Amino acid sequence: MQIPHEFRDPALLELALTHASCASSVDNERLEYLGDAALDLIVAEDLYRNAPAAPEGTLTELKSNVVSRKTLARAALELGLQDRARLGGGLSGRALPSSVLANLYEAVLGAIYLDAGFAAAREFAERTLAEPLADARAARADTSPKQRLQHLTQARHGTLPRYELVTERGDAHARAFLVRAYVQTRAFPTAWGRTRKEAESWAAEEALLVLELEASSSDGSTAS
């Protein structure tokens, strides 16, 4: 695959492909910084629009998969960036580490952003990361809250969640069910549904919201 963008300023592409290892007076590290920031926004917006019910914690997890070093390195290889890069420090003539390949991808994205603006950068990212973006959207769409909670609790605690019917109301033709999810002995907020199955699904969503918020807060405190 060729780079799906025709540069008005070819010098930007040359700079994007100049890795710091070649000891040039200028290299692609500033463009990499810009491309990294632009990519985060592009993917975050895509997932925000295409996974409207996903909580913040889930969006963050999906985004991290799309912008991972492994994913970007694969995209760089598909674009043939390793064959066009200016390299030094013993990198020439051998397979490039994923970190260098990801660096090249982000730098090219940054160069496209400077050359033609955000819309062009977004088009580049959506075309070159089409498969991982589709996988991220599908991961959210194809997994029910109960399945996600089950996977989470099995991974963390080696156990399954359980659901308790708290109460039910209404006539036979218009009943409502109130259900609470438990993980081990921990109870989560209750949720109503028109059927017990629907109530269990919403109760699982309530539990996920709490657990994902805790995970997000924990990551934030660790980073600080």
N, C-alpha and C positions, 0 to 999 in steps of 0.2 A: 504494500500500500504506500502510495506517495503521500506526502504531507498535504492534506486537503485545504490548502490556503495558498494563494498567490501573493507574495509579499510585495507591497509597494516600495518598501525599504529593505532590499536584500541584506543590508548590513546587519539588520536586527536578527535575521536567521543565522548569519555567520557567527554573531556574538553568542546566540543561544546554544550553538553547537561547539563553543570553545570552553572546554572543561578546565577547571582550576588547575588540574594536574599538568597542563602544558606550559605553565609558568609564563603565560602571556601577561602583558601589562594590564590587559582587561580580560575578564572571563565572564561566565554565565551565572555567577552566584546571585547577582542582584535580580536578574531575570527569573531565576529559580524562585527566589523569595516572592516576587510578584505573581508568578504563575501558581505557586502554592496557595496564596491567598485567594486568587481568582477561582481556582479549582474548588476550593472549599465552598465558596459562595454558589458556584454553578451547581454543584452536586446537592448542596443543602436546599437550594430552591427547587430543584427537580424533585427531590424526595418530599419536600413540603407539599408540592402540588399534587404529586401522584400517590401519596400515602396520607390522605387527609385525616385519618383517624389515629395515626401513629403518635404516641406520646414522644416527648423530647428524647428520652433515653433510648427508645427504639430507633428514632431518626439518627441519633449520634452513632449507634452501633452500625446501622446500614451504611452511613456515610463513610465510616472508617474502613469498611470493606472495599468500597469503591475507590477510595484514594490511597489505599495501602501501597507500600513499596512494591510488593509482588504484582499487583494489578497494573501499576504504572510502568513497571519494567517490561511487562508483556506487551503493553501498548507501544512502548518505544521500539521493541524488537519488530513488531508488525509494521511500524513506520520506517524501519531500516535506519534509525538514527545512529546506531553503533557504527555503521559504515560511513557516515558523513561527519562524525564528530572529530574534533581536533583534540587529541589526547597526548598526554606525556606521562612521566613518572612510572614507566613500565606498563602502562595500560594498553598501549598500542599492540596490535597483533595477537590479542588473546580475548577470550570471552570476558565481557564486562560484568562486574558485580551488579546486582539488582539496584543497589543504592545509586550507582553512577547512571544507570539507565533511567531510573525514576527522576533523577536530577535533570537529565536531558529533556525528558518529556515536559516537566514543569517549566523549564526554561523556554522551550518552544512555545508553550501556551502563553507564557508571559510576553514573549516577543509578538505573538499574534494579537494579544490585547493592546500592546502599544501601537502596533501597525494599523489595526482596523477597529479597535474598540471591543466592548464587552460582548456584543452580539456575535461577533466573529469568533471570539474566544469560546463562547458557549457552543456555537455550532461545531467547532473543532472538537471540544470535549465530548459532546453528545455523539458525534460520529465515531471517534476513536475509542470511546468507552461505552459504546452502545450495549454490548453484551453484559458487562458488569452492572450497568445501570438497570437493564431489564431484569437481571437476576435479583437486584435489591428490591425492585418494585414487586416482583413475584413472591419473594420471600415473605413480604408483609401480607400480600393479598391471599396467599395460599395457606396461611397458618392461622387457625382460630385462636382466640384468647386462651381457651382451655388447653390447647396443644402447646402454646408458648409457655404457659404457666407450668405445665407438666414437664417440659424440657428443662425449664429453669430450676425447678425444685429437684428434679432428678440429678442435675449437674451439681447443684450446691449441697443437697442434703441426702441424696440417694433414696428419696422417698417420693410418693405421689401426693398431690393435694387432695383434699376431700371437701365435699360440699354439704352443708346442713340447711335443710328447709326450716326457716325461722317461723314463718307464718304464711297463710294464704287467705285471700279475701275475695269477695264477689260471688255472683251467681255462677251456675255451671257454664253459662254461655259467655261470661265476661269475668273470668277469674284472673287474679294477679298473685304472683308468688314472690316471696322475699327470701333470698338465699344468701348465706355467708360462706366464704371460702376459708379453709384452714390449711396452713402448712405446718406439719407437725402439730404442736399445740397452739401455734400463733393464729389468732383470728384477725380477719381483715374486714373492711367496711362492707355492709350488706348492699344488695342490689335487687331491684324489682324487675320482673319480666312477665310477659303475658302467658308464657309456659314455663315449666320448671327448667327445661333445657335452656331457654333464653335467659332466665334469671341466673343460671349457673354460668353462662357465658359472660354476662355483665359482672357477676361477682369475681370471675377470673380477671376481667379487665381492671376491676378496682384493686385487686391484689397486685397486678402487674404495675399499675401506676405507683403504688406505694413502694414496691421493691425497686423499680427503675429510678424513682426519685432518690431513694437511699443510695443506690449505686452511683448516681450522678453526684450527689453531695459528697460521697466518700472519695470519688475521683478528684473532685475539686479541692478537698482538704489535703489530699496526698500531693496534688500538683503544687499547692501553695507552700 
